[in-house]
Protein backbone atom coordinates (compact mmCIF):
# COMPACT_ATOMS: atom_id res chain seq x y z
CA UNK A 1 0.00 0.00 0.00
CA UNK A 2 2.86 2.38 0.81
CA UNK A 3 4.60 1.80 -2.54
CA UNK A 4 1.35 2.30 -4.42
CA UNK A 5 0.58 5.51 -2.51
CA UNK A 6 4.10 6.87 -3.12
CA UNK A 7 3.80 6.07 -6.83
CA UNK A 8 0.55 8.07 -6.94
CA UNK A 9 2.23 11.00 -5.17
CA UNK A 10 5.15 10.93 -7.60
CA UNK A 11 2.73 11.05 -10.55
CA UNK A 12 1.53 14.50 -9.41
CA UNK A 13 4.18 17.23 -9.25
CA UNK A 14 2.27 19.43 -6.80
CA UNK A 15 1.80 16.50 -4.40
CA UNK A 16 5.47 15.58 -4.75
CA UNK A 17 6.57 19.14 -3.90
CA UNK A 18 4.19 19.26 -0.93
CA UNK A 19 5.50 15.93 0.38
CA UNK A 20 9.10 17.12 0.11
CA UNK A 21 8.24 20.31 2.00
CA UNK A 22 6.29 18.32 4.60
CA UNK A 23 9.25 15.99 5.20
CA UNK A 24 11.73 18.87 5.48
CA UNK A 25 9.57 20.67 8.01
CA UNK A 26 8.95 17.45 9.92
CA UNK A 27 12.69 16.77 10.12
CA UNK A 28 13.43 20.35 11.23
CA UNK A 29 10.78 20.09 13.95
CA UNK A 30 12.21 16.77 15.17
CA UNK A 31 15.70 18.32 15.35
CA UNK A 32 14.38 21.25 17.39
CA UNK A 33 12.60 18.87 19.77
CA UNK A 34 15.77 16.78 20.14
CA UNK A 35 17.76 19.95 20.87
CA UNK A 36 15.34 20.82 23.65
CA UNK A 37 14.13 24.00 22.00
CA UNK A 38 10.73 25.58 22.56
CA UNK A 39 8.71 24.23 19.65
CA UNK A 40 5.23 25.49 20.46
CA UNK A 41 5.03 27.84 17.47
CA UNK A 42 6.79 25.42 15.12
CA UNK A 43 4.44 22.65 16.27
CA UNK A 44 1.40 24.81 15.53
CA UNK A 45 2.77 25.62 12.06
CA UNK A 46 3.44 21.96 11.39
CA UNK A 47 -0.06 20.99 12.50
CA UNK A 48 -1.50 23.53 10.05
CA UNK A 49 0.68 22.12 7.30
CA UNK A 50 -0.46 18.61 8.21
CA UNK A 51 -4.07 19.68 7.82
CA UNK A 52 -3.32 21.02 4.35
CA UNK A 53 -1.45 17.83 3.43
CA UNK A 54 -4.39 15.69 4.53
CA UNK A 55 -6.72 17.54 2.13
CA UNK A 56 -4.72 16.25 -0.84
CA UNK A 57 -5.99 12.70 -1.52
CA UNK A 58 -2.62 11.43 -2.78
CA UNK A 59 -0.73 12.76 0.22
CA UNK A 60 -3.43 11.64 2.64
CA UNK A 61 -3.25 8.08 1.29
CA UNK A 62 0.54 8.11 1.54
CA UNK A 63 0.67 9.54 5.06
CA UNK A 64 -2.00 7.11 6.26
CA UNK A 65 -0.14 4.15 4.70
CA UNK A 66 3.09 5.34 6.32
CA UNK A 67 1.38 5.63 9.71
CA UNK A 68 -0.08 2.14 9.30
CA UNK A 69 3.35 0.72 8.50
CA UNK A 70 4.84 2.52 11.50
CA UNK A 71 2.18 1.02 13.77
CA UNK A 72 2.92 -2.47 12.42
CA UNK A 73 6.68 -2.04 12.93
CA UNK A 74 6.07 -0.82 16.47
CA UNK A 75 3.92 -3.87 17.20
CA UNK A 76 6.64 -6.18 15.85
CA UNK A 77 9.19 -4.53 18.18
CA UNK A 78 6.80 -4.94 21.10
CA UNK A 79 6.35 -8.65 20.35
CA UNK A 80 10.11 -9.16 20.04
CA UNK A 81 10.72 -7.25 23.28
CA UNK A 82 8.13 -9.31 25.14
CA UNK A 83 9.63 -12.56 23.81
CA UNK A 84 13.10 -11.38 24.89
CA UNK A 85 11.82 -10.59 28.39
CA UNK A 86 10.24 -14.05 28.65
CA UNK A 87 13.43 -15.77 27.51
CA UNK A 88 15.83 -13.82 29.72
CA UNK A 89 13.59 -13.19 32.69
CA UNK A 90 14.44 -9.50 32.48
CA UNK A 91 15.93 -7.11 29.99
CA UNK A 92 18.83 -5.95 32.15
CA UNK A 93 19.85 -5.68 35.76
CA UNK A 94 20.49 -2.29 37.36
CA UNK A 95 24.03 -2.04 35.97
CA UNK A 96 22.74 -2.42 32.44
CA UNK A 97 24.28 -5.86 31.97
CA UNK A 98 22.02 -8.50 30.51
CA UNK A 99 21.53 -11.36 32.96
CA UNK A 100 24.17 -14.02 32.51
CA UNK A 101 26.44 -11.75 30.48
CA UNK A 102 28.75 -9.40 32.38
CA UNK A 103 31.20 -6.93 30.87
CA UNK A 104 30.44 -8.15 27.34
CA UNK A 105 31.94 -11.60 28.01
CA UNK A 106 29.85 -14.63 27.19
CA UNK A 107 30.16 -18.00 28.85
CA UNK A 108 32.16 -19.30 25.87
CA UNK A 109 34.72 -16.53 26.19
CA UNK A 110 35.02 -17.15 29.93
CA UNK A 111 35.67 -20.87 29.37
CA UNK A 112 38.35 -20.05 26.81
CA UNK A 113 40.06 -17.68 29.24
CA UNK A 114 39.98 -20.36 31.96
CA UNK A 115 41.88 -22.83 29.76
C-alpha positions as CSV (number, residue, x, y, z in Angstrom):
1,X,0.0,0.0,0.0
2,X,2.9,2.4,0.8
3,X,4.6,1.8,-2.5
4,X,1.3,2.3,-4.4
5,X,0.6,5.5,-2.5
6,X,4.1,6.9,-3.1
7,X,3.8,6.1,-6.8
8,X,0.6,8.1,-6.9
9,X,2.2,11.0,-5.2
10,X,5.1,10.9,-7.6
11,X,2.7,11.0,-10.5
12,X,1.5,14.5,-9.4
13,X,4.2,17.2,-9.3
14,X,2.3,19.4,-6.8
15,X,1.8,16.5,-4.4
16,X,5.5,15.6,-4.7
17,X,6.6,19.1,-3.9
18,X,4.2,19.3,-0.9
19,X,5.5,15.9,0.4
20,X,9.1,17.1,0.1
21,X,8.2,20.3,2.0
22,X,6.3,18.3,4.6
23,X,9.2,16.0,5.2
24,X,11.7,18.9,5.5
25,X,9.6,20.7,8.0
26,X,8.9,17.4,9.9
27,X,12.7,16.8,10.1
28,X,13.4,20.3,11.2
29,X,10.8,20.1,14.0
30,X,12.2,16.8,15.2
31,X,15.7,18.3,15.4
32,X,14.4,21.2,17.4
33,X,12.6,18.9,19.8
34,X,15.8,16.8,20.1
35,X,17.8,19.9,20.9
36,X,15.3,20.8,23.7
37,X,14.1,24.0,22.0
38,X,10.7,25.6,22.6
39,X,8.7,24.2,19.6
40,X,5.2,25.5,20.5
41,X,5.0,27.8,17.5
42,X,6.8,25.4,15.1
43,X,4.4,22.6,16.3
44,X,1.4,24.8,15.5
45,X,2.8,25.6,12.1
46,X,3.4,22.0,11.4
47,X,-0.1,21.0,12.5
48,X,-1.5,23.5,10.1
49,X,0.7,22.1,7.3
50,X,-0.5,18.6,8.2
51,X,-4.1,19.7,7.8
52,X,-3.3,21.0,4.3
53,X,-1.5,17.8,3.4
54,X,-4.4,15.7,4.5
55,X,-6.7,17.5,2.1
56,X,-4.7,16.2,-0.8
57,X,-6.0,12.7,-1.5
58,X,-2.6,11.4,-2.8
59,X,-0.7,12.8,0.2
60,X,-3.4,11.6,2.6
61,X,-3.3,8.1,1.3
62,X,0.5,8.1,1.5
63,X,0.7,9.5,5.1
64,X,-2.0,7.1,6.3
65,X,-0.1,4.1,4.7
66,X,3.1,5.3,6.3
67,X,1.4,5.6,9.7
68,X,-0.1,2.1,9.3
69,X,3.4,0.7,8.5
70,X,4.8,2.5,11.5
71,X,2.2,1.0,13.8
72,X,2.9,-2.5,12.4
73,X,6.7,-2.0,12.9
74,X,6.1,-0.8,16.5
75,X,3.9,-3.9,17.2
76,X,6.6,-6.2,15.9
77,X,9.2,-4.5,18.2
78,X,6.8,-4.9,21.1
79,X,6.3,-8.7,20.4
80,X,10.1,-9.2,20.0
81,X,10.7,-7.3,23.3
82,X,8.1,-9.3,25.1
83,X,9.6,-12.6,23.8
84,X,13.1,-11.4,24.9
85,X,11.8,-10.6,28.4
86,X,10.2,-14.1,28.7
87,X,13.4,-15.8,27.5
88,X,15.8,-13.8,29.7
89,X,13.6,-13.2,32.7
90,X,14.4,-9.5,32.5
91,X,15.9,-7.1,30.0
92,X,18.8,-5.9,32.1
93,X,19.8,-5.7,35.8
94,X,20.5,-2.3,37.4
95,X,24.0,-2.0,36.0
96,X,22.7,-2.4,32.4
97,X,24.3,-5.9,32.0
98,X,22.0,-8.5,30.5
99,X,21.5,-11.4,33.0
100,X,24.2,-14.0,32.5
101,X,26.4,-11.8,30.5
102,X,28.8,-9.4,32.4
103,X,31.2,-6.9,30.9
104,X,30.4,-8.2,27.3
105,X,31.9,-11.6,28.0
106,X,29.8,-14.6,27.2
107,X,30.2,-18.0,28.8
108,X,32.2,-19.3,25.9
109,X,34.7,-16.5,26.2
110,X,35.0,-17.2,29.9
111,X,35.7,-20.9,29.4
112,X,38.4,-20.0,26.8
113,X,40.1,-17.7,29.2
114,X,40.0,-20.4,32.0
115,X,41.9,-22.8,29.8
